[in-house]
């Protein structure tokens, strides 16, 4: 009897339901099944196939009763289907770009190229390269259906293979463009970051998002909760996800002192950013009463943005005896910026400065709630302000409140007061937003926090059979990582954010202090040895590695080393002492690995972090 199985393994934990699907017998009879898990004692879980049932009063009865011999055949067929589903992304077939045509600029505005590839013995023509808002992207050949719209002529159910096809095509396209237009080349390098599918609530489970800078996951989580509560529309949610992918977490959140985005757009903001080539995304205004909106600016475009930002801030100066223009004319530009902790007592400052006859103007408050305001003061009156400040400082001390000593700042320091970390931005959320998303607190951290606490244990021993798989794979290079010198003494390696995302970080040998660099690997590519004193890591030979700077920012793609180059420059060859492992036959190891995957999978699934929220 021919048994066909269609199986679906959901990404999220669904209690005892591990998966579900259909069984078709001899292409004649189809019925539904579920794969359930049950406790067998001592924390051990076992999976079994469940057939359709219904509740009759207080008991359940079978609707589909399968004979024992057929049940065994179905169970085996389901096992094979699960095996294929779990392991389909473990290995990738070679992908060859047979032909790639680059279209001249201006001839076809959005269409920049067309490619033909060969994979798994199939040649696919008509893969289009299109220019999007954030760079070039790939599109498989399509046909039009009146019922379903545009559909791919050919597609892969494996996300990893889809991404690999697009990456291979785009890399070939970039090679063709080298030396023609350097600015264009930089844009195409960024395209590689936009290959993975975006706009899904499940984006937090995307492996690429494990690579984002600290804080990005927090924002995605917060926005996902707002979206679920109807406080954020889908386009706003998707915009940030796409931007975060593009920038690899290399962005700055900036406060702009304006009441709303509509008000800012009336100033020509969008047009001015386009003129300057500033890549950015408008962030949701989490508190519409604080007189600020937030924008995330791509790190490489900070200087372009600052030129506009400084002029905008100067134009927004208000209060004081003089407008900024008049103050500059009066002093011939000889002014200083002073930060004064009187955010809630501005009347005190204005009254006292009027008595002292201080020439000043109040700068826009770029960090509402920090207690500070910034004031431009004529240098001739600076001594008066300093004397007043010391008196105010003594008054605060007598009330049991300590404030910092008087000091001036330059425009750069003032500008920095408008820069926000992701956590601070989330904290600006109005009470209504905080109340709406508060219900999610404490739901998923259980699993996430447990993962953090067990991070060390999650790194497997060299005795694990998958170590041998990596060792035998010529696409990987083995490196040794000393726990004490490269992990414990690293500035970033033990960060909670890194561990939370299932990544292992270690300092790259020979890098220290401000020049320290951190190598980040998925935990599945790292193994323990020497009683935990040493780790064995595997880096992909031809792939550029994920490397962080000392401040946690990501090293740009074009400056990252391949695994091969990184190994040659920074790591010593690993001593290989395999003993019995060398004698293991590869096919035996593979069989054991597959069986292990199948046996362990049910117990692992419930610990997978939830997607999106």
N, C-alpha and C positions, 0 to 999 in steps of 0.2 A: 504494500500500500504506500502510495506517495503522500507524504505529509509536508505541507507548506506552512511555514511559520512567519508571521509578521509580528515583530516585537518592538515595544517602545519602552525605554528606560528613562523616566522623568529625571530632570536635574535636581529637583527639590525633594526633600524628604516628605513622603506621604504616609507616615506611620508604618503600618505593617505591609502596605502595598509597595513592592519594590519595582514592579513593572506590569505591563498589560499588553494584550495584543489579540491576534486571531489565529485559529488553526483551520486549515483547509485540507480535507481528505479527498484524494484522487480528483481534485478540482471539481468536486460535486457537492460537498457539504462543508459549510463554514460555521464556526461558533467561536465565541469569545472566551478568553482565558485571562487569569491574573496570576502574577508571580508574587506570592506572599512570603513573609518571613515570620518565624516563630522562635521563641526562646527555648533553648535545650538545656538550660542550666549552666552555671559557671560563666555567664556572660556570652555563651556561644549561641549564635543565631544560625538557623538553617532555612533555606529557601525551598518552596515546593510549588507545584502548579495547581491552581484552583479552577475548577470548572463552574459554569453558571449554576446558581442556586437561588432560591426564593424563601422568604420567611412565611411560614404557616403557623399562625398563632404565636406560641412561645418557642418554636423550634424552626430550624432551617432544613430544607429538603433539596436534594439535587434535582436540577432540571435536565442536565445532560449527564448520563451515567456511562462511563467509558470502561470497557473490559480491561482487566489487569494487563494483559499482553499489549494492548493498544496504548494503555496509559504509560507503560514503560517506554514505548516507542516515541510517544509524544514528549515525555520528559526528556529523553535524549535529544530529540530534535530541538526542543526549547533550549537545552544546554548549549548546543552547537550555535543556535541563533544568538544567544547571549554572548558566547565566546567571540563571534564575529562582530557583534555590536561594540564590545568592550575593546577589542584589539584592532579594529579597522583603522584607527589613527596612529598605531604604534610605528608603522613604517610607511614611507612615502615612495611611490614609484618615480623613476627619473622623468623629468619634464624637459622637452626639447622645443625651443622656439625655432621653427622651421623657416619662418619668414616674418619680417616686421617692416612695415612701410610707415615712414614718418611724413605726415602731411605738412605742407608749407604753412607758415603762420598767415592768418588772415583769409585764406582760401575757404576753409571751413571753420567757422568761429570756435565751436566747441569740440569738434572732432579733430584730434591731433595725430591719430595713427590707427593702424589695423594690423593684427597679428594672426599667425597660424602656428599652432602648437601640435606636438605629438606626445601622447601619454597613453600607456597601457595598450599600445598597438592601434590607437585611434587618432586620426588626424582631425583637428578641429579648426575650421577656418572662420573668419569673420568676427574675431574677438576685437572689440573696439576699445580704443583708448580715448577718453574724453576729458576735457578740461573742466573741472568743477571749481567751486568757490575756494576750496582748500588745497587744490592741486589736481593732478591727473589720477583718474581711476579707470578700472577695467570693467567691461561689460561683455558677457557671453552673447553669442548670436541669439537673436530672439525672433519670434513670430507673434502675430497679433490674433487674439481671440476675442470675439464680440462679448463673450460671457466673462472671461477672466482678464481681458486686457493683454498686455505684453507678457509673454512667457519665455523662459530660456529654452532653446532648442535642445541643449544638453546641459546637465548639471551634475554635481557630485553631492551625495548626502554627507560626505566628510568635509567638515569645515576646514580642517587642516590642509586637505588637498586643494580646496578652493583657494585658500589664502596662498598656498605655495604656487599655484598656477599664476595667480595675479602678480605675486611678487616676482616670479621669474620673468614674466612679460614686462613688467615695469622696470626691472633692473636692466633688461636688454634695451628698452627704450631710452633709459638714462645713459647707457653706454653710447648710444648713437648720438646723443645730444651733447656729450662732453666736448669742451673746448669751443662750442658754438656761442653759448650765452651762459656765463658763470652764474648770474643771478637766477636764470631759469633753472640751472642745474641744482641750485640750492632748494628751489621749490620742489623739484622732482624727487630729491632725497627725502623730503618730508612726506611725499606721497606714500612711501612705504609704510608709514605709520598709520595711514588711513585705510589699510586694506581690509581689516577685520570688519565684520558686519557691525553697524552701530544702530542706535535707536531702540534697543531692546532693554526691557527691565532687567534682563539677565546679564547685562554687560559686566557686572562685577565678577562674573565667573569666567569672563574672557581672559585667557592667559596673558594677553597683551596688557591688560589692566593690572596685572601683578607688577608691572614694570613702572607704573606711574610714580611720581614723586609723592612723598608723604603728604597727606591731607586731601588728595584728590578723591580717594575712596570715600572719605567722610562727606564730601560735597555730593557725590553721586548718591550716597545713601540718603542724605538729607533731602535732596531733590526727589528721589524715588518715593519717599514717604509723603512729601508734599503733593506729588503727582497722584498718588493713590488716594489722597484725601481731597482731590479736586482743587488744590491751592496753586497748582502749576499746570500749564497746558503742555501737551506732548511736544510741541515744537520747541518750547523753552528747554525742556528736559533733554531733547535730542541735540539741540545746539551745543550745550555744554559738553555732552558726551563726545561729540564729533571734535570739538575744539581740544578737549583733553587728550584724545587720541592723537590728533595732529601734533600737538606740542610735546607729547610724552611727559606731561606734568611740568614743563618749563614755561611757567607763566607767573605773573604777578597780579594780585587783586588790588585795585586802586579805587579809593574813594573819590568821587567827583561831587563837589558841593553844589548840587542843583536839586530842585524839588522832585522831579520825575524824569523818566526817560523821554517822554514827549517834549518836555521843556528843553532838555538837552538837544534833542534832534532838531528843534526849531533854530538852534544856533548854527546849524550846518555841520554838526559833529560827524555824521556818517560820511559826508562828502570830503571833509578835511582828513579823515582817517584814510579814505581811499586814495586821496591825492598823495599822502605821505607813505603809502604802502604799509600801514600799520595793521597787523592781523590781531583781531580781538574778538571777544564775545561779550554781549551784554548779559550781566548776571541778574537774576530776579531781585527786585527790590524787597528785601525781607522786612524792612521797617519803613513805611511810607511817611512817617512823621518826623524822621531825624534830619531831613533836609539833605540827604546824601543818596546817590546811586552808586553802584559798583560795576566796574568793568574789569575783565581779565585780559591782560596784554601779553602777547607772546614775548618771551624773554629776549629774542633777537631783535625785537622792534622797540625795546624800551627807550632808547635814545631818540628815535623818531617821535615817539609819543611824548617824551618829556618836553620837547620844544613847544608843542601845542599846549601841554598841561601848564607850564610855567606862565604862558601868556594868558591862559584862561583864568588861572588863580589871581593874577595881578588885576585882571579886569573885574574880578568878583570882590575885590577888597572893598570894605565898607566900614562905616563908623569912624569914630575919632574926630579930631578937629579938621583933618584934611583928607581928601581923596588922594589916592596914591600919586596920580599925575601931578597934582599940586604940591604934594609933599616932596616929590623928586625935584620939581622946579625950585622949591624953596630951599632945599638942601644941596642942590647940584648933584643929587644922587648919593650923597653921603648919609646912608641910613644903615641900621642894623635890625636883625630880627631877634626878638626876645620871646621865650616861652614862659607864660605866667599861669600858675595854677588857680585861676579864678573863673573857671567855666560857668559856675553857678552864681558868681558874684560879679558879673560884668559891670553892674552899676557902681560898685565900689571903685573899680579901676577908672571908669569914665569920670566920676566925681572927683577923685583924687588927682587925676592927670589934668583936669580942668583947673584945679587950684594951683598945681605946680606949673601950669602953662607948658605942658609937654606937647610937642608936635608929633603926632602919631597917626597910624591907621591900622585897623584891625584886619588881619588876614582871615580868609575862610577857615572855619574849624574842620579839619580833615579827619579828625578822630573823635567824634561825638561820644561823650561819656568817659573820657580819660581824665577829665578834670582840668585840662590845660587849654589855653588859647594862645595864639601866636600874634604878636603885634610888631609892626614895623615902626621904629622909633628914629627920629633924627639923631645923628651921632652927637650933636651939640647938647642934646637933652639926656643923653644916656646916663650921665652921672646922677641926674635927678631920679631917674627910674631905678637905678641900682640902689640909691639911698632909700627910696620908697619901698623897694622890694625887701631890703633887710629889715625894715620896721615891720612889714607885713609878716615876714618869716618869724620874727620874735613873737609877734602876736599869736601866730599859729602854734608855736612851741609852748606858750603859756596855756593854750587850750588843749595841749597834749597831742597836737598834730605836727608831724615833721614834714617839711617840704624841702626840695633840693636847693642847693646854692644857686645864686644868680649866674646865668651864663647866656651868651648870645649864640646864635646858630646861623649857618649860611642857608642859601636857598635849597641846597641839596638835602640838608637835614630836615628842613621844614617839609619838603616834598615827601620825605620818608615817613612822616607822620600819617600820610594818606595811604600807605601800603599796609595791607592786612594779610594775616595768615588765614587759612581756611577755617580754623577753629574760631577765630575772632569774628569772621564774617557770619558764620552760623549762629554765633552768640548774639548777633544783632537782631535775630528773628523777633518779630512782634509776639506779644503774649498769645495772640490767637493762633499763630503758627506753632509756637512752642506747645500749646495745649493740644493742638490737633495731632502732632507727631509724637507726643509724650507716650501715647499708648504702646508705641513700638519698642520703647526702651525696656531692656530686660528680656526680650523675646529671643533674638538671635545671638546676643552676646554669650549665652551659655556655651554654644558650640565654638564660637570664635575664641572666647577666652580659654576654653579647654585646649584648643589647638595651640594657643600661645604657651600655656603652661607645659604642654607636652611637646614643644618644638624640638627639644633635644632628643626626646625619645622617637620623634617622627623620622629622624634621620636614621636610616637603617644601617645595620652592620655590614662589613665586607662579606660576611657569610651568606647574605641574602643572594638568591640566584640572579637577581637583576644586576648585581655588580658584575657578574660574569658576562651578561649580555652587553653591557656598556664596554667592558674590557675587550670583548671580541669584535666590537663594531669599529671599523677603520675610520668612520666619520668623526669619532671622538678622540680627544687626547686627555690623558690622565695627569692630574696635578695633585701635589700634596699641600695640605693647608694645616699649619700648626695652630692648635686651639689657643694657646696662650698668647703668642705673638701676633697672630693674624686675625683672631676673633675677639678675644678678651680686650686686647689693646687697640681695637678699632673704634673709631668715633661713631660709626653707623651700624656695625655688624650686629649688635645686640638690641637694636631699636625695636620697639613693640610693633611699629607699623610694618617693618620688614617681615617680622615673624608672622604677623597676622595674615599676610598675603601668601603664605606658603613658600617663601623664598629664603635662601641661605646666603648670607653676606659675609665677606671676609676682606680684610685689607690686602691690597696688591703689594707684594714684597717690593721694597725699595722706594715706597711712597710714604711720606710723613707730613705731619703738620698741615699747613694750608694747601700743600700739594698732594695730600693723601687722596688715594683713589680706592674705591670699593668695588669688588667684583660681586655681582649678584647672580646666583644660579637657582633654578628650581630645586626644591629639596629632594626630588626624585633622582637628581643627578649627583647627589652627595652621599657618602657612606662613611661610617665611623670605623676606626681601627685604633690599635694601641691603647685600649681601654679609654677611648674618648679623647686622648691627648692629640690625636691627629685625625684629620679628615682626608678622604680621597674624593676629589671632585672631577667631573668630566665636562670638558668644554668642547663645543662643536668646532671641528677643525676649520671649516670654511666660513662659518658664520661670525658676524660681528657680535661681540659680547656686550652685555649690559654692564655699564660702568658708571658709577656715581662720583661726583666731586665731593670734596670735604664738607660742603654745605648741604649736601643731599640732592643737589640738582643733577640732572642727567647729562653725561657727556654727549655732545651732538653726534649723530650717526656717522657723519663723515670723519670724525676724529677717533672713533672706536677701533680697537684692534680686533682682528679675527682671532679665534682660539689658537690657531697655529702661530701667529705672530706674538700673541701675548705669552704663550708658553715659551717660545724661544727667547724672549726678552726678559721675562720676569721669574720664571719657575724652573727649578731643577727637575731633571727626569725622575720619575717615581720608581723606586725599587719595586720590582715585581716578584713577589714571593707567593706563588699560587699553589705549589705542592699538588695536592689532590685535585684542586680545581682545574689545573691544566689537563688532567687526565679525563675529566668529564667530557663526554661526547656532546657536541652542540645540540643534536636533535633531542637527546635526553633532557638537557637543560631547558630547551624550548617547551617540551611537553610538560615538564614540571612547572614551568612558569605559567603556562596556560591554565593548568589545573588549579594552581594557586590562585590565579586571578578569579576563576569561577567560584572557588570555595570561599574566598575572602570577600568577594564583591558585596554580597548581601549585608554583611556586618559593617562594611565601610560606608555604604550609601547613606545611612542615617546621619553620619557625621559631616556630610558635605555642607558647607555654608550655604545659606539661602541666597537666592539671586535677588538683586535689586533693592531689597529693604532689609 
